[in-house]
Structure formats: C-alpha cells, structure tokens
C-alpha cells in the first residue's frame, strides 16, 4: 500500500470551517470525470476561458481523473491534456481509478485484468486497435492485447499517466478522484483509497481535515454535502460534464451538455 508523500502532511485539526475557502487571490475550476467525451471537454474549455476573461487573480484548472474509458475519444483527450492549449495559470490532472487500471493492465498486474470489461476496449479502439478479434479466443486475451497495446499507445501517453498526482490542495480544499478513508489522518491515507473508495467515504457525515472535492461516483446533479462535493455527473452516458468553480468562499458551477 502506498502512502501520501511528506509534502502533503498537515498539522492535525478538527476540521475545516462550515464554509471552506480557497487560497487568497485564487480561483479553481475543478472538472469531473470526462470518460472519453472530448466534445464535452472542448465545450467546457471554451466556457472556462470565457469565465476567466475578467478575472485578474491566479487560476487553477484541476481535472479529477478518469479521462479515459467508456466514451469514444480517450486517445484524443490525452493528446489534448498533454499538448493542448488549456486555460488557467496552472493545470493539475489527477489520476483516477481508470487511469490506474490502464497502467495496471499494461504492467501485467492481475488486479487490473478486468480493465477491458469496464472501459478498456473503448480506450484501445480510440487508438485504432481492433480489440474484438482478441476477445473471440478461448484463451486469456490479456497477453496478446497487452502486446498490441504497447505498439499503438504512444510512450508519451504512458509517461503522462505514470506521472499523474493523486491529490491537490488549495486553501481548505482537497481534490481527489474518489475520496478518502474516514477517521484516518490525511498523511496516512492510502493512494488506492483516493482512486477507488466509495461507500465508506460517501456515508461519512463528519468533517474531514479538508473539504473534499471528488468525482468517481455518478450523481444526476452535483452531490453537495457539508463535508464534500461530488461532481461526477456521468458525462459518458448522460451527456453532462460538470465544473465546480471555487473562489474565496464562493461555490458555483459550469455545465457542458449535449
């Protein structure tokens, strides 16, 4: 199990104030799970750029992970994140459980062998790999798919995924993909929980050490709770991508729909 690096360690406190705040002179645009919906991401980028026109402070664009799988354009999304003209003074792309599973599959991890069943096929098809021909065999398709995968996925994409951070902090806010384990100090949190946790985190009603902004769990509208906000609105199947805009104590939303 991996733990958070020392740079993330915080002094112990009972919990943030009821109304959390960003760092001084800072605006954050946090975007939920994209899952291969390049069209929605491009729409959101236009909205963020427009929203920034009259802003003179420091800005951060924070993507909460799950850029790949399920939708049709995973490869193009990674190209955009790596080389594209993204808004804000600072861009932070976090690792989601789907990026973690893709890397695990590429490395041959047994725990990631089911990646093809929950979005991996669509991702590999976005690179032009005809995966279905491997799935028709009675043998385990993973070794052959893994070999073919490494030929079509650019090395710069693998490098980008390997280097994705697991969290981001701004003011009273902690940004992670899935959540954190309740009643465990933030410095002791497992990175696997930050990418994969669900029920134990979602059911927790007490304050965390920081106010959590997360994706991973789909809700029809942003899931606004006293200790967290979930902004995965199921872009790949609902056609709605959500962005939470934070500035000082203000919280508002942008939405890309199609």
C-alpha positions in Angstrom: 0.0 0.0 0.0 1.3 3.4 -1.0 1.0 6.4 1.4 1.0 10.1 0.8 4.3 11.9 0.4 5.7 14.1 3.2 4.9 17.3 1.2 1.2 16.5 1.8 1.3 16.2 5.6 -0.7 18.6 7.6 -0.9 19.6 11.1 -3.8 17.9 12.9 -7.0 19.8 13.3 -10.6 19.0 14.0 -12.0 20.0 10.6 -12.4 23.0 8.3 -15.0 25.7 8.9 -18.5 25.2 7.6 -17.7 27.4 4.7 -14.3 26.4 3.2 -12.3 28.9 1.2 -9.7 28.8 -1.5 -6.2 30.3 -1.0 -6.1 34.1 -1.2 -6.4 35.6 -4.7 -7.1 32.2 -6.2 -9.9 30.7 -8.4 -10.2 27.0 -9.1 -12.0 25.3 -11.9 -12.5 21.6 -10.9 -13.8 19.3 -13.6 -15.4 15.9 -13.0 -14.9 12.5 -14.8 -14.7 13.0 -18.6 -14.5 9.3 -19.8 -13.7 9.8 -23.4 -16.1 12.7 -24.1 -13.8 15.0 -26.0 -16.8 17.0 -27.2 -17.9 17.9 -23.7 -14.4 18.7 -22.6 -13.9 21.1 -25.6 -17.2 22.8 -24.7 -16.1 23.2 -21.1 -12.7 24.6 -22.0 -14.5 27.4 -24.0 -16.7 28.2 -21.0 -13.7 28.4 -18.6 -11.8 30.6 -21.0 -14.8 32.9 -21.3 -15.3 32.9 -17.5 -11.7 33.9 -17.0 -11.7 37.0 -19.2 -12.5 39.5 -16.5 -10.5 37.7 -13.7 -7.1 39.1 -12.7 -6.1 36.7 -9.9 -4.3 33.3 -10.0 -6.3 30.5 -11.6 -6.1 26.7 -11.4 -7.6 24.1 -13.7 -8.0 20.8 -11.8 -9.2 17.7 -13.5 -10.2 14.9 -11.1 -9.2 11.9 -13.2 -11.0 9.3 -15.4 -10.2 10.9 -18.7 -10.3 7.6 -20.5 -12.6 4.5 -21.0 -16.3 4.2 -21.9 -16.5 7.2 -24.2 -15.2 7.2 -27.8 -12.2 9.6 -27.7 -9.8 8.6 -24.9 -6.7 8.9 -27.1 -7.5 12.4 -28.3 -8.3 13.6 -24.8 -4.9 12.5 -23.6 -3.3 14.3 -26.6 -5.2 17.4 -25.6 -4.2 17.2 -21.9 -0.5 16.7 -22.9 -0.1 19.2 -25.7 -3.3 21.3 -25.8 -3.9 24.9 -25.0 -5.6 24.6 -21.6 -6.9 27.5 -19.6 -5.6 28.9 -16.2 -2.2 29.7 -14.9 -1.8 26.2 -13.5 -3.2 22.9 -14.8 -3.4 19.9 -12.5 -4.5 16.5 -13.8 -5.1 13.9 -11.1 -5.0 10.1 -11.5 -8.4 8.3 -11.5 -9.1 4.6 -11.0 -9.5 4.1 -14.8 -6.0 5.5 -15.5 -4.7 3.3 -12.6 -6.4 0.3 -14.2 -5.0 1.0 -17.6 -1.5 1.3 -16.2 -2.0 -1.9 -14.2 -3.1 -3.8 -17.3 -0.1 -2.5 -19.2 2.2 -3.7 -16.4 0.5 -7.1 -16.2 -1.0 -6.7 -12.8 -3.5 -9.4 -12.0 -5.7 -6.9 -10.1 -6.2 -5.0 -13.4 -7.1 -7.9 -15.6 -10.8 -6.8 -15.8 -9.9 -3.4 -17.3 -11.1 -4.4 -20.7 -14.6 -5.1 -19.2 -15.1 -1.6 -17.8 -13.9 0.7 -20.5 -10.5 -0.6 -21.7 -12.0 -1.9 -25.0 -13.3 1.6 -25.9 -9.9 3.2 -25.0 -7.9 0.8 -27.1 -10.3 1.2 -30.0 -9.7 5.0 -29.8 -6.1 4.2 -30.7 -7.2 2.2 -33.7 -6.7 -1.2 -32.1 -9.3 -3.8 -33.1 -9.7 -5.5 -29.7 -12.7 -7.7 -30.5 -10.6 -10.1 -32.6 -8.6 -10.9 -29.4 -11.8 -11.4 -27.3 -13.1 -14.2 -29.6 -10.4 -16.6 -28.4 -11.0 -19.2 -25.7 -7.6 -18.3 -24.3 -6.9 -15.4 -22.0 -6.7 -12.4 -24.4 -4.8 -10.2 -22.0 -1.2 -11.1 -23.0 -1.9 -10.5 -26.7 -3.9 -7.3 -26.1 -1.1 -6.0 -23.8 1.5 -6.7 -26.5 -0.6 -4.9 -29.2 -1.5 -2.1 -26.8 2.2 -1.2 -26.3 2.5 -0.8 -30.1 -0.4 1.7 -30.5 -0.3 3.7 -27.3 2.4 6.4 -27.6 5.1 6.4 -24.9 4.3 10.0 -24.0 0.7 8.8 -23.1 2.1 6.2 -20.7 4.5 8.7 -19.2 1.8 11.2 -18.7 -0.4 8.6 -16.9 2.5 7.4 -14.7 3.3 11.0 -13.6 -0.3 12.0 -12.6 -0.5 13.1 -9.0 -3.1 11.6 -6.7 -4.3 14.8 -4.9 -4.2 18.6 -5.0 -4.7 21.1 -2.2 -5.8 24.7 -2.4 -6.8 26.5 0.7 -9.3 24.5 2.7 -9.9 22.2 -0.2 -8.5 18.8 -1.0 -9.1 17.5 -4.6 -9.0 13.7 -5.1 -10.6 11.4 -7.6 -12.7 9.1 -5.4 -12.4 10.3 -1.7 -10.5 9.4 1.4 -10.8 6.8 4.2 -12.8 8.3 7.2 -11.2 8.6 10.6 -7.7 8.2 9.2 -5.4 11.3 9.2 -4.7 12.6 5.7 -1.0 11.9 5.9 -1.8 8.2 6.5 -4.3 7.9 3.6 -3.7 5.1 1.1 -3.4 6.2 -2.5 -5.6 3.3 -3.6 -8.5 4.8 -1.5 -8.1 8.2 -3.2 -8.7 6.5 -6.5 -11.2 3.7 -5.6 -13.1 4.3 -2.3 -16.8 4.7 -2.4 -19.4 3.8 0.2 -17.3 4.3 3.4 -16.4 7.7 2.2 -19.8 8.7 0.8 -21.6 7.7 4.0 -19.3 9.7 6.3 -21.0 12.9 7.6 -18.4 14.4 9.9 -15.9 17.0 8.7 -12.6 15.8 7.2 -9.4 17.6 7.7 -10.1 19.5 4.5 -13.3 19.9 2.5 -13.2 17.2 -0.3 -13.9 17.8 -4.0 -14.2 14.5 -5.8 -15.6 12.6 -8.8 -15.8 8.8 -9.3 -19.4 8.3 -8.1 -22.1 9.4 -10.5 -25.0 11.7 -9.4 -27.6 13.4 -11.5 -26.6 16.8 -10.1 -23.5 17.8 -8.1 -23.6 16.0 -4.8 -23.3 18.8 -2.3 -22.7 17.7 1.3 -21.4 19.5 4.4 -18.0 17.9 4.1 -17.6 17.3 0.4 -18.9 17.9 -3.1 -19.1 15.2 -5.8 -19.0 16.4 -9.4 -19.1 13.2 -11.5 -22.4 13.7 -13.4 -21.8 10.7 -15.7 -20.6 12.5 -18.9 -20.1 9.4 -20.9 -23.8 8.3 -20.6 -25.7 11.5 -19.5 -24.0 13.9 -21.8 -23.3 16.3 -18.9 -19.9 17.3 -17.7 -19.7 19.4 -14.6 -17.1 22.0 -13.4 -17.1 23.4 -9.9 -15.8 26.9 -9.7 -14.3 28.0 -6.3 -13.1 31.5 -5.4 -12.7 32.5 -1.8 -15.9 31.2 -0.1 -17.9 31.2 -3.3 -19.0 27.9 -4.9 -20.7 27.8 -8.3 -21.0 25.5 -11.3 -20.4 25.4 -15.1 -22.0 22.7 -17.2 -21.3 21.3 -20.6 -24.2 19.4 -22.1 -25.1 17.6 -25.4 
